[in-house]
Amino acid sequence: MTEYNMLINGQFVKSSTGKVVDDLNPASGEVIAQVPESSLEDMQHAVAAAREAFNDGRWSNLPHGARAATLEKLASLVEAHAGELAELESLDTGKPIKLARDSDIPFAIDNLRFFAGAARHLAGVAASEYSGGHTSVIRREPVGVVASVAPWNYPFMMLAWKIGPALAAGNSVVFKPSPETPLTALKLGELALEAGIPDGVLNIITDGPEVAPSLASHPGVNMVSITGSTRSGKYVMRAAAETVKRVHLELGGKAPFIVYEDADIEASAYGAVVGGYVNCGQDCTAATRIYVHESIYDRFMESFLGKVKQIRVGDPTQESTDMGSLISARQRDAVEGYVERALRAGANILTGGKRASIPGFEKGFFFEPTVIAEDRQDAEIVQSEVFGPVVVVSRFSSEEEVLRKANGVVYGLAASVWTKDIYKAMRASKALQFGTVWVNDHLPLASEMPHGGYKESGIGKDMSLYSFEEYTQIKHVMIELSGEARKGWHYTIFGDPV
């Protein structure tokens, strides 16, 4: 069994307590590795190392091109180890190998390459003499020490989304992966040192008692970036308030998927399957609320249900598997609870709705692809994020009605509309209160474009130059031009007019 170590100040270390925890493969329920159980002492050392590295400028004061070259080398090393990372990711998350290998890891590499290029563009703006006697210069500078916390649904991709812009901007980072999925982050630590990232600039610690809360509230941390549940984001905001830290939050979602009467039914049915069941539904942008115009409801449902029943659930290592396991027994129980409550409340389960039995994987945390019909907008299954392979389908009769229902949740991360009418699509894209709106598709992202939510889905953006700016702060430098000791306006504070 492989035993992993944390990366603190350029050294691979065990926990200061010597304690380790078992890391499980959620598809088999078997232990696949042991990782350190981080302590508060370990966390303190990591923050201190990051603070020292930032203050002495070993990274933050490097020429932009030097930081860019190092991040480009890191991206190339990740690419060289892509196969190994994909296998680790699949083992640690229970997701199909084809999703990890052909989607998650390549996209993470592209993200790192994008931010390697962005590192060369940390530019301010030189302005004219707005006051008449001064030249103003805007400097864009790194924030300082960034604490980053990643989720378990896309461990490596979220790692790239966080460390890419933070490091490109010149910050130092203390990164903590989810306790369920630490392996690819710890492997990345090895590649970071090989790429030449200086000691202390990137520290990777594991989970442990009170580590995450203490990291969020630590006075030596200038910014906290977290991807997780809305509940976790609210906790981080409270913890950060004591020292007025900057927060960057990518939180929950309950994405509407609107199928208008003129939509391509086959295309929208495929899109609903892909958007609804990606990563076993453990995706904040998953198409979990499908609104279908009443005039095409029956035709859409025939196509959609036929495809859902063809989803191949099973061994994540097999190329033919479309959907793997949920991340844990706790998550499976939570999903099961939502479905059972929906059934008791009067919803209609059209397919699925129970644990999946996979031969040879009896200890795994599998759940059937599930479709629930529920027209009541206030139903829990419509309002709450299930984070599992559960899609709710509702009818609508008018454009006004469906846009009101789509916006009628606390979340605002992503949405999609399916129509051949460009005017209807544009009206919807304006009205929908979501950070991303797709037209005739659902899920695709690009490193060059921002991703982030409205309302309780978060604050700030991932990816793109907008994300890069999140990890910087602006300084105004004002330079007096006359060289005169006494200025014409001084009398307003001291003395008489000249």
Disulfide bonds with the S-S distance in Angstrom:
none
